[in-house]
Amino acid sequence: MEVVNEVLLCFPTGSTYKYFEVILVDVAHTAIRNDPRINWLCNPVHKHRELRGLTSAGKKFRGLRGKGHTHQKNRPSRRATWKRNQTVSLRRYR
């Protein structure tokens, strides 16, 4: 079973719990392997997409939802951009 996508359903008032809808696909099933629209998921590069933050909820958590000129500095990640902007680069005496 591979995760195709996961979607955040709702935030409770205290946000103690978060509810997700997870869409799973059995990549070993012959109908999935023969369907050209979804058999891309059977390739080994798509293993554990949820662990690498490649689903919709993962991209939202990483701050990569937006597109366009206002979000072009968010790549490769929001935290890497923050670290790059906070680092002071000084010239070295040699």
MMTF fields as JSON, N, C-alpha, C and O atoms, coordinates in Angstrom:
{
  "mmtfVersion": "1.0.0",
  "mmtfProducer": "UNKNOWN",
  "numBonds": 375,
  "numAtoms": 376,
  "numGroups": 94,
  "numChains": 1,
  "numModels": 1,
  "chainsPerModel": [1],
  "groupsPerChain": [94],
  "chainIdList": ["A"],
  "bondAtomList": [4, 2, 8, 6, 12, 10, 16, 14, 20, 18, 24, 22, 28, 26, 32, 30, 36, 34, 40, 38, 44, 42, 48, 46, 52, 50, 56, 54, 60, 58, 64, 62, 68, 66, 72, 70, 76, 74, 80, 78, 84, 82, 88, 86, 92, 90, 96, 94, 100, 98, 104, 102, 108, 106, 112, 110, 116, 114, 120, 118, 124, 122, 128, 126, 132, 130, 136, 134, 140, 138, 144, 142, 148, 146, 152, 150, 156, 154, 160, 158, 164, 162, 168, 166, 172, 170, 176, 174, 180, 178, 184, 182, 188, 186, 192, 190, 196, 194, 200, 198, 204, 202, 208, 206, 212, 210, 216, 214, 220, 218, 224, 222, 228, 226, 232, 230, 236, 234, 240, 238, 244, 242, 248, 246, 252, 250, 256, 254, 260, 258, 264, 262, 268, 266, 272, 270, 276, 274, 280, 278, 284, 282, 288, 286, 292, 290, 296, 294, 300, 298, 304, 302, 308, 306, 312, 310, 316, 314, 320, 318, 324, 322, 328, 326, 332, 330, 336, 334, 340, 338, 344, 342, 348, 346, 352, 350, 356, 354, 360, 358, 364, 362, 368, 366, 372, 370],
  "bondOrderList": [1, 1, 1, 1, 1, 1, 1, 1, 1, 1, 1, 1, 1, 1, 1, 1, 1, 1, 1, 1, 1, 1, 1, 1, 1, 1, 1, 1, 1, 1, 1, 1, 1, 1, 1, 1, 1, 1, 1, 1, 1, 1, 1, 1, 1, 1, 1, 1, 1, 1, 1, 1, 1, 1, 1, 1, 1, 1, 1, 1, 1, 1, 1, 1, 1, 1, 1, 1, 1, 1, 1, 1, 1, 1, 1, 1, 1, 1, 1, 1, 1, 1, 1, 1, 1, 1, 1, 1, 1, 1, 1, 1, 1],
  "groupList": [{"groupName": "MET", "atomNameList": ["N", "CA", "C", "O"], "elementList": ["N", "C", "C", "O"], "formalChargeList": [0, 0, 0, 0], "bondAtomList": [1, 0, 2, 1, 3, 2], "bondOrderList": [1, 1, 2], "singleLetterCode": "M", "chemCompType": "L-PEPTIDE LINKING"}, {"groupName": "GLU", "atomNameList": ["N", "CA", "C", "O"], "elementList": ["N", "C", "C", "O"], "formalChargeList": [0, 0, 0, 0], "bondAtomList": [1, 0, 2, 1, 3, 2], "bondOrderList": [1, 1, 2], "singleLetterCode": "E", "chemCompType": "L-PEPTIDE LINKING"}, {"groupName": "VAL", "atomNameList": ["N", "CA", "C", "O"], "elementList": ["N", "C", "C", "O"], "formalChargeList": [0, 0, 0, 0], "bondAtomList": [1, 0, 2, 1, 3, 2], "bondOrderList": [1, 1, 2], "singleLetterCode": "V", "chemCompType": "L-PEPTIDE LINKING"}, {"groupName": "ASN", "atomNameList": ["N", "CA", "C", "O"], "elementList": ["N", "C", "C", "O"], "formalChargeList": [0, 0, 0, 0], "bondAtomList": [1, 0, 2, 1, 3, 2], "bondOrderList": [1, 1, 2], "singleLetterCode": "N", "chemCompType": "L-PEPTIDE LINKING"}, {"groupName": "LEU", "atomNameList": ["N", "CA", "C", "O"], "elementList": ["N", "C", "C", "O"], "formalChargeList": [0, 0, 0, 0], "bondAtomList": [1, 0, 2, 1, 3, 2], "bondOrderList": [1, 1, 2], "singleLetterCode": "L", "chemCompType": "L-PEPTIDE LINKING"}, {"groupName": "CYS", "atomNameList": ["N", "CA", "C", "O"], "elementList": ["N", "C", "C", "O"], "formalChargeList": [0, 0, 0, 0], "bondAtomList": [1, 0, 2, 1, 3, 2], "bondOrderList": [1, 1, 2], "singleLetterCode": "C", "chemCompType": "L-PEPTIDE LINKING"}, {"groupName": "PHE", "atomNameList": ["N", "CA", "C", "O"], "elementList": ["N", "C", "C", "O"], "formalChargeList": [0, 0, 0, 0], "bondAtomList": [1, 0, 2, 1, 3, 2], "bondOrderList": [1, 1, 2], "singleLetterCode": "F", "chemCompType": "L-PEPTIDE LINKING"}, {"groupName": "PRO", "atomNameList": ["N", "CA", "C", "O"], "elementList": ["N", "C", "C", "O"], "formalChargeList": [0, 0, 0, 0], "bondAtomList": [1, 0, 2, 1, 3, 2], "bondOrderList": [1, 1, 2], "singleLetterCode": "P", "chemCompType": "L-PEPTIDE LINKING"}, {"groupName": "THR", "atomNameList": ["N", "CA", "C", "O"], "elementList": ["N", "C", "C", "O"], "formalChargeList": [0, 0, 0, 0], "bondAtomList": [1, 0, 2, 1, 3, 2], "bondOrderList": [1, 1, 2], "singleLetterCode": "T", "chemCompType": "L-PEPTIDE LINKING"}, {"groupName": "GLY", "atomNameList": ["N", "CA", "C", "O"], "elementList": ["N", "C", "C", "O"], "formalChargeList": [0, 0, 0, 0], "bondAtomList": [1, 0, 2, 1, 3, 2], "bondOrderList": [1, 1, 2], "singleLetterCode": "G", "chemCompType": "PEPTIDE LINKING"}, {"groupName": "SER", "atomNameList": ["N", "CA", "C", "O"], "elementList": ["N", "C", "C", "O"], "formalChargeList": [0, 0, 0, 0], "bondAtomList": [1, 0, 2, 1, 3, 2], "bondOrderList": [1, 1, 2], "singleLetterCode": "S", "chemCompType": "L-PEPTIDE LINKING"}, {"groupName": "TYR", "atomNameList": ["N", "CA", "C", "O"], "elementList": ["N", "C", "C", "O"], "formalChargeList": [0, 0, 0, 0], "bondAtomList": [1, 0, 2, 1, 3, 2], "bondOrderList": [1, 1, 2], "singleLetterCode": "Y", "chemCompType": "L-PEPTIDE LINKING"}, {"groupName": "LYS", "atomNameList": ["N", "CA", "C", "O"], "elementList": ["N", "C", "C", "O"], "formalChargeList": [0, 0, 0, 0], "bondAtomList": [1, 0, 2, 1, 3, 2], "bondOrderList": [1, 1, 2], "singleLetterCode": "K", "chemCompType": "L-PEPTIDE LINKING"}, {"groupName": "ILE", "atomNameList": ["N", "CA", "C", "O"], "elementList": ["N", "C", "C", "O"], "formalChargeList": [0, 0, 0, 0], "bondAtomList": [1, 0, 2, 1, 3, 2], "bondOrderList": [1, 1, 2], "singleLetterCode": "I", "chemCompType": "L-PEPTIDE LINKING"}, {"groupName": "ASP", "atomNameList": ["N", "CA", "C", "O"], "elementList": ["N", "C", "C", "O"], "formalChargeList": [0, 0, 0, 0], "bondAtomList": [1, 0, 2, 1, 3, 2], "bondOrderList": [1, 1, 2], "singleLetterCode": "D", "chemCompType": "L-PEPTIDE LINKING"}, {"groupName": "ALA", "atomNameList": ["N", "CA", "C", "O"], "elementList": ["N", "C", "C", "O"], "formalChargeList": [0, 0, 0, 0], "bondAtomList": [1, 0, 2, 1, 3, 2], "bondOrderList": [1, 1, 2], "singleLetterCode": "A", "chemCompType": "L-PEPTIDE LINKING"}, {"groupName": "HIS", "atomNameList": ["N", "CA", "C", "O"], "elementList": ["N", "C", "C", "O"], "formalChargeList": [0, 0, 0, 0], "bondAtomList": [1, 0, 2, 1, 3, 2], "bondOrderList": [1, 1, 2], "singleLetterCode": "H", "chemCompType": "L-PEPTIDE LINKING"}, {"groupName": "ARG", "atomNameList": ["N", "CA", "C", "O"], "elementList": ["N", "C", "C", "O"], "formalChargeList": [0, 0, 0, 0], "bondAtomList": [1, 0, 2, 1, 3, 2], "bondOrderList": [1, 1, 2], "singleLetterCode": "R", "chemCompType": "L-PEPTIDE LINKING"}, {"groupName": "TRP", "atomNameList": ["N", "CA", "C", "O"], "elementList": ["N", "C", "C", "O"], "formalChargeList": [0, 0, 0, 0], "bondAtomList": [1, 0, 2, 1, 3, 2], "bondOrderList": [1, 1, 2], "singleLetterCode": "W", "chemCompType": "L-PEPTIDE LINKING"}, {"groupName": "GLN", "atomNameList": ["N", "CA", "C", "O"], "elementList": ["N", "C", "C", "O"], "formalChargeList": [0, 0, 0, 0], "bondAtomList": [1, 0, 2, 1, 3, 2], "bondOrderList": [1, 1, 2], "singleLetterCode": "Q", "chemCompType": "L-PEPTIDE LINKING"}],
  "groupTypeList": [0, 1, 2, 2, 3, 1, 2, 4, 4, 5, 6, 7, 8, 9, 10, 8, 11, 12, 11, 6, 1, 2, 13, 4, 2, 14, 2, 15, 16, 8, 15, 13, 17, 3, 14, 7, 17, 13, 3, 18, 4, 5, 3, 7, 2, 16, 12, 16, 17, 1, 4, 17, 9, 4, 8, 10, 15, 9, 12, 12, 6, 17, 9, 4, 17, 9, 12, 9, 16, 8, 16, 19, 12, 3, 17, 7, 10, 17, 17, 15, 8, 18, 12, 17, 3, 19, 8, 2, 10, 4, 17, 17, 11, 17],
  "groupIdList": [1, 2, 3, 4, 5, 6, 7, 8, 9, 10, 11, 12, 13, 14, 15, 16, 17, 18, 19, 20, 21, 22, 23, 24, 25, 26, 27, 28, 29, 30, 31, 32, 33, 34, 35, 36, 37, 38, 39, 40, 41, 42, 43, 44, 45, 46, 47, 48, 49, 50, 51, 52, 53, 54, 55, 56, 57, 58, 59, 60, 61, 62, 63, 64, 65, 66, 67, 68, 69, 70, 71, 72, 73, 74, 75, 76, 77, 78, 79, 80, 81, 82, 83, 84, 85, 86, 87, 88, 89, 90, 91, 92, 93, 94],
  "secStructList": [7, 3, 3, 3, 3, 3, 3, 3, 3, 3, 7, 7, 1, 1, 7, 1, 7, 7, 3, 3, 3, 3, 3, 3, 3, 7, 6, 6, 1, 2, 2, 2, 2, 2, 7, 6, 6, 6, 4, 4, 4, 4, 1, 4, 4, 4, 6, 6, 6, 6, 6, 6, 6, 7, 1, 2, 2, 2, 2, 2, 2, 6, 6, 7, 7, 7, 7, 1, 6, 6, 1, 4, 4, 4, 7, 1, 7, 2, 2, 2, 2, 2, 2, 2, 2, 2, 7, 7, 7, 7, 7, 7, 7, 7],
  "xCoordList": [0.841, 0.0, 0.891, 1.794, 0.616, 1.336, 0.352, -0.813, 0.837, 0.004, 0.019, 1.077, -1.152, -1.268, -1.352, -0.653, -2.213, -2.398, -3.0, -3.616, -2.816, -3.471, -3.932, -3.227, -5.131, -5.767, -6.183, -6.755, -5.899, -6.333, -7.821, -8.256, -8.606, -10.057, -10.546, -11.283, -10.152, -10.655, -9.736, -9.01, -9.786, -9.086, -10.111, -11.046, -9.972, -10.845, -10.525, -9.534, -11.343, -11.181, -9.867, -9.207, -9.475, -8.23, -7.028, -5.901, -7.241, -6.245, -5.354, -4.153, -5.958, -5.249, -5.14, -4.116, -6.193, -6.218, -6.38, -7.08, -5.73, -5.886, -6.345, -5.814, -7.318, -7.882, -7.489, -7.673, -6.947, -6.512, -7.292, -7.655, -7.54, -8.065, -6.891, -6.259, -6.598, -5.452, -5.959, -6.796, -5.444, -5.823, -4.691, -3.572, -4.988, -3.998, -4.285, -5.437, -3.212, -3.33, -2.465, -1.317, -3.031, -2.285, -1.508, -2.091, -0.195, 0.612, 0.885, 1.372, 0.587, 0.783, -0.413, -0.328, -1.514, -2.721, -2.54, -2.021, -2.965, -2.758, -3.561, -3.116, -4.723, -5.515, -4.809, -4.892, -4.127, -3.369, -2.146, -1.836, -1.46, -0.255, -0.563, 0.277, -1.75, -2.109, -2.775, -2.922, -3.177, -3.847, -2.794, -2.015, -2.74, -1.684, -1.825, -0.863, -3.008, -3.187, -2.6, -2.287, -2.445, -2.009, -0.821, -0.334, -0.336, 0.766, 2.107, 3.11, 2.148, 3.363, 3.71, 4.87, 2.699, 2.913, 3.654, 4.173, 3.71, 4.382, 5.896, 6.605, 6.407, 7.856, 8.501, 7.894, 9.726, 10.355, 10.693, 10.908, 10.746, 11.061, 9.911, 10.101, 8.718, 7.554, 7.282, 6.198, 8.251, 8.059, 8.144, 8.99, 7.283, 7.266, 7.202, 7.997, 6.267, 6.058, 5.654, 6.015, 4.895, 4.411, 5.545, 5.467, 6.599, 7.718, 8.594, 9.288, 8.568, 9.397, 8.631, 9.171, 7.367, 6.58, 6.152, 6.105, 5.834, 5.46, 3.959, 3.506, 3.185, 1.733, 1.245, 2.031, -0.04, -0.603, -0.428, -0.055, -0.698, -0.545, 0.922, 1.244, 1.807, 3.233, 3.765, 4.577, 3.31, 3.746, 3.199, 3.863, 1.989, 1.425, 2.217, 2.486, 2.591, 3.368, 4.74, 5.264, 5.322, 6.643, 6.598, 7.647, 5.396, 5.273, 5.484, 5.91, 5.199, 5.445, 4.153, 4.15, 3.061, 1.768, 1.708, 1.147, 2.27, 2.085, 2.981, 4.034, 2.535, 3.315, 3.347, 2.538, 4.278, 4.351, 5.497, 6.326, 5.533, 6.673, 6.717, 7.778, 5.616, 5.647, 6.176, 6.506, 6.263, 6.712, 7.984, 8.36, 8.656, 9.783, 11.002, 11.914, 11.049, 12.182, 11.974, 12.848, 10.847, 10.564, 11.224, 11.146, 11.849, 12.477, 13.927, 14.517, 14.555, 14.048, 13.121, 12.328, 13.195, 12.263, 12.176, 13.041, 11.136, 10.941, 12.032, 12.506, 12.434, 13.454, 14.846, 15.646, 15.133, 16.419, 16.521, 17.597, 15.414, 15.399, 15.623, 16.364, 14.987, 15.172, 16.623, 17.202, 17.212, 18.598, 19.551, 20.519, 19.29, 20.13, 20.061, 21.069, 18.884, 18.734, 19.299, 19.661, 19.386, 19.881, 21.388, 21.966, 22.032, 23.46, 24.239, 23.941, 25.237, 26.089, 27.335, 28.012, 27.635, 28.802, 29.872, 29.68, 30.986, 32.075, 33.291, 33.539, 34.042, 35.254, 36.342, 36.43, 37.162, 38.22, 39.564, 39.84, 40.398, 41.757, 42.658, 42.667, 43.408, 44.295, 45.7, 46.601],
  "yCoordList": [-1.178, 0.0, 1.247, 1.386, 2.13, 3.393, 4.543, 4.449, 5.617, 6.793, 7.661, 8.121, 7.882, 8.769, 10.209, 11.085, 10.447, 11.798, 11.739, 10.745, 12.811, 12.959, 14.395, 15.324, 14.564, 15.875, 16.136, 15.264, 17.331, 17.737, 18.038, 18.898, 17.334, 17.494, 18.692, 19.518, 18.813, 19.928, 20.15, 19.252, 21.368, 21.711, 21.82, 22.612, 21.058, 21.285, 22.627, 23.267, 23.044, 24.371, 24.493, 25.528, 23.47, 23.546, 23.064, 23.174, 22.535, 21.902, 20.923, 20.84, 20.183, 19.083, 17.911, 17.229, 17.675, 16.584, 17.142, 18.133, 16.501, 16.854, 15.602, 14.515, 15.752, 14.625, 14.706, 15.738, 13.608, 13.537, 12.456, 11.432, 12.697, 11.668, 11.174, 11.957, 9.883, 9.301, 8.393, 7.519, 8.609, 7.804, 6.822, 7.225, 5.534, 4.481, 3.705, 3.563, 3.201, 2.391, 1.152, 1.239, -0.002, -1.255, -1.385, -1.693, -1.154, -1.154, -2.561, -2.719, -3.579, -4.952, -5.477, -6.553, -4.751, -5.211, -5.065, -4.054, -6.071, -6.056, -4.965, -4.435, -4.623, -3.554, -2.207, -1.376, -1.987, -0.745, -0.737, 0.286, -1.851, -1.945, -1.784, -1.289, -2.191, -2.106, -0.787, -0.493, 0.005, 1.277, 2.352, 2.678, 2.911, 3.889, 5.209, 5.974, 5.503, 6.77, 6.746, 7.8, 5.562, 5.499, 4.567, 4.455, 3.892, 2.961, 3.66, 2.99, 4.992, 5.718, 5.505, 5.623, 5.192, 4.986, 3.686, 3.507, 2.78, 1.493, 1.602, 0.68, 2.7, 2.864, 2.982, 3.524, 2.48, 2.505, 3.899, 4.06, 4.916, 6.26, 6.876, 7.883, 6.284, 6.818, 6.107, 6.246, 5.349, 4.687, 5.718, 6.611, 5.59, 6.428, 7.915, 8.704, 8.292, 9.7, 10.487, 11.655, 9.843, 10.534, 10.847, 11.823, 10.032, 10.277, 11.425, 12.053, 11.701, 12.761, 14.056, 15.011, 14.096, 15.323, 15.654, 16.832, 14.662, 14.903, 14.885, 15.08, 14.657, 14.696, 16.127, 17.023, 16.33, 17.677, 18.238, 19.399, 17.414, 17.878, 18.111, 19.019, 17.303, 17.482, 18.762, 19.452, 19.089, 20.33, 21.55, 22.583, 21.431, 22.543, 22.763, 23.904, 21.684, 21.793, 22.391, 23.137, 22.076, 22.587, 24.005, 24.602, 24.56, 25.929, 26.051, 27.107, 25.002, 25.008, 25.033, 24.601, 25.52, 25.536, 26.628, 26.408, 27.794, 28.927, 28.871, 28.232, 29.561, 29.665, 31.126, 31.934, 31.45, 32.8, 33.586, 33.046, 34.876, 35.691, 35.959, 36.303, 35.815, 36.064, 34.875, 35.013, 33.712, 32.51, 31.928, 30.81, 32.649, 32.044, 31.875, 31.128, 32.528, 32.372, 31.247, 31.009, 30.548, 29.49, 28.171, 27.235, 28.055, 26.807, 26.801, 27.882, 25.712, 24.358, 24.107, 23.166, 24.921, 24.775, 26.111, 26.974, 26.265, 27.504, 27.679, 28.793, 26.585, 26.666, 26.925, 27.641, 26.348, 26.606, 28.061, 28.654, 28.637, 30.045, 30.925, 31.906, 30.581, 31.367, 31.303, 32.321, 30.109, 29.95, 30.701, 31.3, 30.676, 31.384, 32.89, 33.584, 33.4, 34.837, 35.285, 36.452, 34.39, 34.751, 34.579, 35.061, 33.912, 33.649, 34.875, 35.463, 35.253, 36.376, 35.828, 34.957, 36.329, 35.894, 36.97, 38.096, 36.626, 37.574, 37.171, 35.985, 38.164, 37.887, 37.414, 37.875, 36.504, 35.937, 36.538, 36.778, 36.777, 37.254, 36.047, 35.132, 36.041, 34.9, 35.385, 34.581],
  "zCoordList": [0.0, 0.0, 0.0, 0.824, -0.928, -1.02, -0.836, -1.221, -0.247, -0.008, -1.258, -1.688, -1.838, -2.989, -2.511, -3.02, -1.529, -1.037, 0.356, 0.741, 1.1, 2.388, 2.501, 2.109, 3.045, 3.105, 4.536, 5.189, 5.027, 6.355, 6.304, 5.538, 7.115, 7.057, 7.845, 7.306, 9.124, 9.925, 11.113, 11.54, 11.634, 12.861, 13.975, 13.861, 15.043, 16.197, 16.847, 16.497, 17.772, 18.36, 19.122, 19.037, 19.86, 20.613, 19.841, 20.322, 18.661, 17.796, 18.528, 18.274, 19.44, 20.079, 19.119, 19.078, 18.348, 17.387, 15.984, 15.777, 15.024, 13.619, 12.886, 13.112, 12.02, 11.301, 9.83, 9.186, 9.304, 7.924, 7.191, 7.769, 5.922, 5.039, 4.203, 3.493, 4.285, 3.601, 2.486, 2.715, 1.275, 0.118, -0.154, -0.469, -0.03, -0.214, -1.493, -1.905, -2.12, -3.325, -3.146, -2.711, -3.489, -3.445, -4.75, -5.789, -4.706, -5.928, -6.439, -7.559, -5.656, -6.109, -6.895, -7.487, -6.914, -7.603, -9.113, -9.586, -9.858, -11.31, -12.008, -13.026, -11.487, -12.102, -11.971, -12.875, -10.872, -10.676, -11.587, -12.196, -11.683, -12.514, -14.001, -14.753, -14.434, -15.85, -16.227, -17.413, -15.251, -15.528, -15.813, -14.917, -17.02, -17.324, -16.588, -16.522, -16.027, -15.321, -13.918, -13.365, -13.332, -11.937, -11.726, -10.601, -12.778, -12.555, -12.341, -12.095, -12.43, -12.072, -10.61, -10.215, -9.809, -8.379, -8.087, -6.986, -9.056, -8.862, -8.98, -8.578, -9.517, -9.646, -8.271, -7.347, -8.127, -6.795, -6.276, -5.074, -7.145, -6.666, -5.882, -5.2, -5.968, -5.271, -3.955, -3.389, -3.464, -2.179, -1.06, -1.09, -0.099, 1.116, 0.778, 1.287, -0.071, -0.399, 0.835, 0.978, 1.736, 2.929, 3.895, 4.641, 3.893, 4.8, 4.318, 5.117, 3.029, 2.457, 2.239, 1.681, 2.676, 2.577, 1.169, 0.815, 0.344, -1.044, -1.268, -2.396, -0.231, -0.362, -0.159, 0.149, -0.332, -0.216, 1.193, 1.36, 2.205, 3.584, 3.924, 4.69, 3.363, 3.61, 3.008, 3.625, 1.799, 1.168, 1.897, 1.973, 2.433, 3.194, 4.475, 4.85, 5.145, 6.373, 6.102, 6.929, 4.963, 4.617, 4.068, 3.826, 3.865, 3.38, 1.888, 1.419, 1.119, -0.316, -1.115, -2.268, -0.552, -1.231, -2.291, -3.365, -2.014, -2.91, -4.131, -4.127, -5.189, -6.419, -6.843, -6.388, -7.706, -8.231, -7.631, -6.899, -7.952, -7.555, -6.055, -5.533, -5.354, -3.91, -3.125, -1.947, -3.756, -3.059, -3.651, -3.3, -4.537, -5.234, -4.334, -4.689, -3.206, -2.297, -1.296, -0.462, -1.351, -0.386, -0.731, 0.066, -1.844, -2.245, -1.779, -1.769, -1.396, -1.353, -0.184, -0.224, 0.857, 1.969, 2.689, 2.536, 3.464, 4.21, 5.254, 5.477, 5.897, 6.941, 6.362, 6.964, 5.206, 4.559, 4.122, 4.191, 3.674, 3.294, 4.509, 4.44, 5.623, 6.842, 7.297, 7.676, 7.262, 7.694, 6.772, 7.241, 5.473, 4.519, 4.743, 4.607, 5.084, 5.307, 6.644, 6.79, 7.627, 8.945, 9.088, 10.062, 8.15, 8.239, 7.785, 6.746, 8.571, 8.231, 7.547, 8.092, 6.368, 5.615, 5.728, 5.267, 6.335, 6.552, 5.725, 5.509, 5.268, 4.509, 5.451, 6.589, 4.985, 5.815, 5.424, 4.249, 6.445, 6.205, 6.004, 6.827, 4.921, 4.653, 4.439, 4.2]
}
